[in-house]
């Protein structure tokens, strides 16, 4: 009997503590301001993942992009220049799981493909 009261007391204290601590964070203006800034940054700069097929010379990069477009029509592809290399990046994936699923299919045709964060 005493054991039941002790367990109820502990659970009651935990519930009160958890409820108060949760509201303390959700009502904090600084945290809400930071979250708003992060969302704005993500909208402007993007988040997620892409698959990179190639990193190197321009001529080969253009050929790989063209080859990819013919084998995977409708999948976003991008040719990007970062001194001194050209990169072929494809897809727009919200999370790593989506990118990894697509990578499995793409690797059948482009064995050197890797997932990269945006």
Secondary structure, 3 states (H helix, E strand, C coil): CHHHHHHHHHHHHHHHHHHHHHHHHHCCHHHHHHHHHHHHHHHHHCCCEEEEEEEECHHHHHHHHHHHHHHCCCCCEEEEEECCEEEEEEEEECCHHHHHHHHHHHCCCCCCCEEEEC
